[in-house]
Amino acid sequence: MKKILFFAFIVLFLSSCATLPSVSSTALSKTKTDEYTYYDASSKVHYEISNDADYLHIKLNTADFASINKIVKTGLTIYFDVEGKKDDAISLEYPLANKQKLSSRDKPSLGSTQNRGFELDKMLSQKSKEAVFTHYETREPFLIDFNNSGIEVALSTTKNKEIVYEVRIPFEKIKDEGLASLENLSIGIVSGKMNMPNTGGAKPSGISNGGRQGGGGKRGGGMHSGGNRPAGMDMSSMMTPIKIWVKVNLHQGS
């Protein structure tokens, strides 16, 4: 038993010390609207991280059916760890997870691409504007359209087929000393997941919170038409949360 506990401790220790993938933040002034430097193949999410002297900007884009549903319906949390690990003490939650259980209307049952686009637009228009910023023991709820937190966050559609998520946060919200003190910053992008134990057409049972990293790539992908869900989509992807954790080399120039 002691040997088993010892090896379990070693595995836990090594996993906690694992080096996160490293990405570079670009100068905020040099970013372009529809270009994304990085791509997470597991979630099919494109992302860009940029900054100036005062603000960190994170931009996400996906046309993947499963990822859109997880972000919009189960919520998305952006974590900021000043030690370069995977700590959850500092976070921004938006959109918040749906509090009610999913109904039959929430199944992946959209028809043509055009209809899916219309429904996506509608989904976003019905989302709550409430967000929550947590800094260790301090929890700060705010409305994204009316707030004095200094944090800007938005979720929108592009041509009604994909979503764009953007957040701009002052460095001083993460750490009082600002940019110069964040040489070990890591960021986590984590969604909830859909509980769908019966993938043969039964109603989804509800939503729970979740908590991998690919190489660079251009924005792309899309939702496919046909049947009750996008053609070829593995329903297990609906039950797997988006999990992107990276170490960020912040831009230090002017």
C-alpha positions in Angstrom: 0.0 0.0 0.0 2.9 2.4 0.8 4.4 1.8 -2.6 1.1 2.5 -4.3 0.7 5.7 -2.4 4.3 6.7 -3.2 3.9 6.1 -6.9 0.6 8.0 -6.9 2.3 10.9 -5.3 5.1 10.9 -7.8 2.6 10.9 -10.7 0.6 13.7 -9.2 3.8 15.7 -8.6 5.1 15.2 -12.1 1.8 16.2 -13.6 1.6 19.3 -11.6 5.1 20.3 -12.7 4.4 19.6 -16.4 5.5 22.5 -18.6 2.6 24.3 -20.3 2.8 25.0 -24.1 4.2 28.5 -24.7 2.7 31.1 -26.9 3.7 34.7 -27.7 1.5 37.7 -27.3 1.7 40.2 -30.1 1.5 44.0 -30.0 -2.1 45.0 -29.7 -1.6 47.6 -32.4 -0.5 45.0 -34.9 -3.4 42.5 -34.6 -5.8 42.1 -37.4 -9.5 41.5 -37.1 -9.8 38.1 -38.8 -6.4 36.6 -38.1 -5.6 34.1 -35.4 -2.1 32.9 -34.7 -2.9 29.8 -32.6 -5.3 26.9 -33.0 -6.4 24.2 -30.6 -7.1 21.1 -32.6 -9.1 19.4 -29.9 -11.7 22.1 -29.5 -11.3 23.6 -33.0 -10.9 27.0 -31.5 -8.7 29.6 -33.1 -7.2 32.2 -30.7 -5.0 35.3 -30.6 -3.4 36.9 -27.5 -2.1 40.4 -27.7 -1.3 43.3 -25.3 -0.1 46.8 -24.9 1.4 48.4 -21.8 -1.9 48.4 -19.9 -4.2 45.8 -21.3 -4.3 42.1 -22.2 -6.5 41.2 -25.1 -7.7 37.6 -25.8 -9.7 36.8 -29.0 -11.3 33.4 -29.8 -13.1 32.2 -32.9 -14.8 28.9 -33.7 -17.3 27.6 -36.2 -17.4 24.2 -34.5 -20.9 23.1 -33.6 -19.9 21.4 -30.3 -17.6 24.2 -29.1 -20.2 26.8 -29.9 -22.8 25.0 -27.8 -20.4 24.5 -24.9 -19.4 28.1 -24.8 -22.9 29.5 -25.2 -24.8 27.1 -23.0 -22.3 25.7 -20.5 -20.3 28.9 -20.0 -16.7 29.9 -20.5 -14.0 30.8 -17.9 -10.7 32.5 -18.6 -8.1 31.8 -15.9 -5.1 34.0 -15.2 -2.3 32.3 -13.2 0.6 34.7 -12.2 2.8 31.7 -11.4 2.6 30.0 -14.8 0.6 27.0 -13.6 -3.1 26.1 -13.7 -4.4 27.8 -10.6 -8.0 29.0 -10.7 -7.8 31.8 -8.1 -8.1 34.6 -10.7 -10.8 34.2 -13.4 -13.3 35.8 -15.6 -16.6 34.0 -16.2 -18.6 34.9 -19.3 -20.9 33.8 -20.6 -22.3 32.2 -17.4 -23.6 28.7 -17.7 -27.3 28.2 -18.2 -28.8 27.6 -14.8 -31.7 25.5 -16.0 -31.4 22.0 -17.4 -31.3 21.6 -21.1 -34.5 20.8 -22.9 -35.2 18.9 -26.1 -34.9 22.2 -27.9 -31.2 22.3 -26.9 -30.3 19.1 -28.7 -28.0 19.4 -31.8 -31.0 19.2 -34.1 -30.5 22.2 -36.5 -31.1 21.6 -40.2 -29.5 23.6 -43.0 -26.6 25.9 -42.6 -28.8 28.9 -43.0 -31.1 27.8 -40.2 -28.2 27.1 -37.9 -27.0 30.6 -38.5 -30.3 32.1 -37.6 -30.5 30.0 -34.4 -27.0 31.0 -33.4 -27.8 34.7 -33.7 -30.9 34.0 -31.6 -28.9 32.1 -29.0 -26.6 34.9 -28.4 -29.3 37.5 -28.2 -30.9 35.6 -25.4 -27.7 35.2 -23.3 -27.5 37.0 -20.0 -25.1 40.0 -19.9 -23.8 39.1 -16.5 -20.2 38.3 -16.0 -18.1 37.5 -12.9 -14.5 38.4 -12.2 -12.9 36.6 -9.3 -9.6 37.6 -7.7 -8.7 35.2 -5.0 -11.3 35.8 -2.3 -13.0 38.7 -4.0 -15.9 38.0 -6.4 -17.0 40.9 -8.6 -20.2 40.4 -10.6 -20.9 43.0 -13.3 -22.9 43.6 -16.5 -20.8 43.6 -19.6 -22.7 46.6 -21.1 -22.7 48.8 -18.0 -19.7 48.4 -15.7 -16.8 50.3 -14.2 -14.5 47.3 -13.7 -12.3 48.2 -16.6 -12.9 44.8 -18.1 -14.5 44.6 -21.6 -15.9 41.3 -22.9 -18.1 40.5 -25.9 -19.6 37.5 -27.7 -20.7 38.0 -31.3 -21.4 36.1 -34.5 -19.7 36.3 -37.9 -22.0 35.7 -40.8 -24.3 33.9 -38.4 -22.1 30.8 -38.7 -19.3 31.2 -36.1 -18.7 33.0 -32.9 -16.1 35.5 -31.9 -15.2 36.0 -28.2 -13.1 39.0 -27.1 -12.0 40.1 -23.7 -9.8 43.1 -22.8 -8.6 43.2 -19.2 -6.3 45.7 -17.4 -3.1 44.0 -16.2 -3.6 45.7 -12.8 -6.8 43.6 -12.4 -4.6 40.5 -12.5 -1.7 41.8 -10.5 -1.3 45.3 -8.9 2.2 45.8 -10.3 0.9 45.4 -13.9 2.7 44.1 -17.0 6.2 44.2 -15.6 5.3 41.7 -12.9 3.7 39.1 -15.1 6.7 37.3 -16.7 5.2 34.0 -15.6 1.6 34.5 -16.7 -0.4 31.5 -17.9 -3.9 31.6 -19.3 -6.6 28.9 -19.2 -9.6 28.9 -21.5 -12.1 26.4 -20.1 -15.8 25.7 -20.9 -18.3 23.5 -19.2 -19.6 20.4 -20.8 -23.0 18.9 -21.7 -24.1 15.8 -19.9 -25.6 13.5 -22.6 -25.4 10.0 -21.3 -27.7 8.7 -24.1 -26.4 9.8 -27.4 -29.1 8.0 -29.4 -31.6 10.8 -29.3 -32.7 11.1 -25.7 -32.9 14.5 -24.0 -29.6 15.8 -22.6 -29.6 15.6 -18.8 -28.0 18.9 -18.0 -24.9 21.0 -17.8 -21.8 20.7 -15.7 -18.6 22.8 -15.5 -15.3 21.7 -16.9 -11.9 22.9 -16.0 -5.2 20.7 -24.9 -3.2 22.6 -27.0 -2.4 22.5 -30.7 -0.1 24.3 -33.1 -0.6 27.4 -35.0 -3.1 27.6 -37.8 -5.3 29.9 -39.8 -8.9 30.5 -39.0 -11.1 27.9 -40.6 -13.5 25.0 -40.1 -17.2 25.1 -40.1 -20.5 23.4 -39.3 -21.8 20.8 -41.6 -25.5 20.2 -42.6 -27.5 17.1 -42.5 -29.6 15.0 -40.1 -30.1 15.9 -36.5 -26.5 17.0 -36.0 -23.5 18.1 -38.1 -22.4 15.3 -40.3 -19.6 13.1 -38.7 -19.7 14.9 -35.4 -18.8 12.6 -32.5 -21.4 13.2 -29.7 -18.7 12.5 -27.1 -17.2 15.9 -28.1 -20.3 17.5 -26.6 -19.4 16.0 -23.2 -15.7 17.0 -23.3 -15.0 20.6 -22.1 -12.8 23.0 -23.9 -9.5 23.1 -22.1 -6.7 25.3 -23.4 -3.9 26.2 -21.1 -0.8 28.1 -22.3 2.2 30.0 -20.9 2.1 33.5 -22.4 5.2 35.5 -23.3 3.8 39.0 -23.1 4.8 41.7 -25.6 7.1 44.2 -23.8 7.7 46.8 -26.5 5.9 50.0 -27.1 
